[in-house]
Amino acid sequence: MIKICLYLKEDPDSRSTKKILECSRVPAMGEFIDFEYNLYRVFLVCHQPYNNGYEASVAALKTSWDSCESLLHSQEKTCQTH
């Protein structure tokens, strides 16, 4: 497992919320993340974050479940809350 710093945004204009996760891999840009019963889509991945305690910094934007639920079921869940 590796540590990542996940920055979550509720909408494009909101401030991000920082979460620390342990994952099996770094999520890719465009990938969907199921976090605390909400769906987020990754829009930025930095593999060389400022804090060397993390493998990467990842930013994700909250997304509607309606059109994305079938895509989520087809992907392996990779992250667990730390």
N, C-alpha and C positions, 0 to 999 in steps of 0.2 A: 504494500500500500504506500501511496505517496500523499503528501499534503499539498492542497491548493488553497488559494485565497479566492473566494467567490464573491463578486460584487453583484448584488441583485438590484434591479430597478423595477419599480411598479409600473412606470410609464416612461416614455423618452425624456420627459422634462423633470422627473423626480430625482432626488438624491439617492445614491446607491447605499445599500446596507451590506456590510462586510460580514461574511461567514467563513469559518475555517472548516474544510472538509478533508476527509481521507478518502481517496479514490484509487481504483485499480489502474487508472490511466488519466491523462489530461483530456478533458472534453474538447472536441473540435469545433471550429466556427460553424454556425448553422445547426449544430446539434441541439436536441431538446433535452432538458433536465427536469425531472420530477423532484421537486424539493418542497417538503412540508405541505403536501397536497396541492401544490401550485405548479403550473407548467411554465418553464422559462426557456428561452432560446438564446444560445450563446452568440454574442456579436463581436467579442474581442478576446483574444488569447495572447498573453505575454509569457513566453517561455523563459525569460530572464527577468523575474520580478526584482524590485528593490530589496525585498527581504529575502536573504538567502536561505531562510528556514522553509521556504515553499518551493515546490517544483515549478509552479506557474501561478499567474494571476489571471482570472477568468471573469469576464463581465457578461451578464445575461439579463434579458428583458422579459418581463412577465407576458405570457401569451395565452390566448383563449384556448380552452380544452376542446371546444366544439369541432373545429376543423382538424385538430392535431392528435386526437386520442388514438386513432388507428396507427399513426406513425410511432407513437410512444410505445405501444405494445410490441412493435416489431424490433425495437432496439433493446439491447441489454442494459439494465440499470447498473451504473458504475460507481455511484457515490453514496456514502453514508455520512450522516451528521456526526461531527466530532465534538 
